[in-house]
Structure formats: C-alpha cells, structure tokens
C-alpha cells in the first residue's frame, strides 16, 4: 500500500514537472497570439544558425504554422532535420527552438489559409495565403513547429 502511494506521488510530481517544463513564458504566448510576424531561422550544414527572416504565421495555442517555398533554404534544411529557431522580438533573438513537421493534411492547409485571411489583409484579398492546391502540386510547403520552452530545446 505504502509503495503504491509513493509511486503515485512520484508519478504525479513527474507529470507536474513535465507540464511546467513545456510551458512557454507568458509574454511569448501573448506575442504569438497577437503579433503579425515572427523571425525564423534554421541550422546550416556547419551547425551555425541561419539569418532569421520575418514570416507570417498562425499560432493555434500549442503549435505555430507557416508556409514557405519548397525550394527555400528553410524548407530544404527542415527536410534534412534542422530544428527551427523562432524569435518574437526580432532578427537577433532571443530564440526558442522547435521541432518542425512538414504538413500534408490538406484540410489543415485550408484552415491555415482561412486563419491567414483573418489575420492579414493581403491574404484576405487572396494573396500569399496557403492553399491546398499549391501544397498538393508541390508549390508550397506548410510547416508546423512545436516550440520548446527556454532551456528545454
């Protein structure tokens, strides 16, 4: 009985620690929810960080999404396993790292396009918004990034 109780307490403690470790700072969460752009960089072959570029994005509360050309350095490096480095403050950081995943779910791509239209007036006009037809034709890559809290990525 006592062993079971101790193991339950240890399990609960580990769950609390894991939940707290994955949380982003409140100011980063606010910025991701309200800002129009973030700065994104990837790792070069030599291990150095690329220059950060400003991009449009959508934050769903747990992951961020963006689109890019399949021939961009970003897309090529992500396909090779590069982490993504994201700053909400500018091209010089500070940066959070994240694990990227290329998205092929066309319904999710269409949802992203709608979210871009809600956020960016140019996308509302039909410009520069992710589209399922472009993804399925190989003309656009959509990336999902799960950000790690500072010190965890």
N, C-alpha and C positions, 0 to 999 in steps of 0.2 A: 504494500500500500504506500509506504513512505517513498519507495523508489519510483513508483508511478507518479506520485505527486511532484517529486523533484524533477523528473523528466518532463512533466507537463509545464512546470515553471520555466525550465531551461528552454523548451520549445517556444513558449510564449515570449520570453526575453529575446530569443533569436529572431522571431518574427517582428517584434517591435524594432530591433536594431536594423534589420534589413529594410523595413518600411521607411525608417528615418534616413537611412543611408542613400536611398534612391530619390529622395525629395530634392527638388531644385530650390534654391533660395527664392523667397517670396518676390523680391524685386525682379528676378529673372522671369518668373512666372507671369508677373504683371506686364513686363516688356514683351514677352512672347504673345500675350493676349491682345496687346494694343498697338505695337509698332507695325509700320508698313514694310520695313526691310530688316534683314539680318545680314551679317557678314559671314561668309562660309569659306573655309579653306580645307585642303586635303593634304595628305602626306605624299611628297615626291619619292621617287625611287631611292634617292640617297638618304631618306628619312627626315629631311627638312620639311617644314610646313610651307605650303604654297602661299602666295599672296592672297589675302582674303578679298573676296568680291562681294559687293552688295547684291542681294537677291530678294525677290518676292517669295513669300512663304505662307503657309497656313499652319497654325498650331491648334490641335484638337483637344488640348488639355493634358495629353500624355506624350504625344509624338509630334514632330514637325514634318511638313511635307514641302517639297519644292520640285520644280521641273527644270530640265536643262537639255541641251542638245546632246545626242548620243556621241557626237564627235568631240565634245568639250573635254578639257583635261580633267575636270571634276568627274564626269561620267566614266572616263577611262580609268582613273585612279580608284574610283569606288568599285568598279568591276574587278579590279586587281586586289581588293581587300583593304583599301585605305580607310581609316576612320575619317569622320567628318568633324571639323572644328568649327564651332559656332560662337559668334560674339553678338550680343545685343547692344554693345556700346560703340563699336566702330572697327575699322580695319586692323587696328593694333591690339584688339582684345580688351579685356581678358577673354579667354576662350573656354568653352565647355566642350568636351569631346562626346562623340556619339557614334553609335553603330548604325551604319546606313543599310538600307534594304531597297533594292530596285522593285518597284511595284508594277505588277502586270494585271491586277484586278481592274478591269475597265469600268466597272460601276464606281469604284473608289476614285478613279481618274475623273470621271464625270462629276462626282461630288466635289472633288478638289477644284474643278473648273467653276462650279457654282459658287464655292467659297471665295475664289479669286474674284469673281464678278461682284460679290457682295463687298469685298474689301478694296478693290482697285477699280477706278472708273474706266481705265483703258481696257481692262478685262471685261467690264460691263458692256463696253462697246464691241466686244468680240475679239480684241487684240491681246496677244500674249497670254492667253489662258490655256491651261492644259485641256486637251481633248482626247477622248478615247480613240478616235480615228487616227490621230497623229501617233499615239503610242502604239497602236496595233500595226501601223505602217512603218514603225521604226524611226520616225522623225523626231520624237520626243521621248525623254526618259523621265519618269517620276520617281523620286527618292523619298523614302520615309526614314526619319532619323529618330532613334530613341536616345535621348540625351542622358548622360551620366552626371550625377551631382558632382560638384567640385571635390577632387580627391578620390573619386571612385571611377575615373575613366582614364 
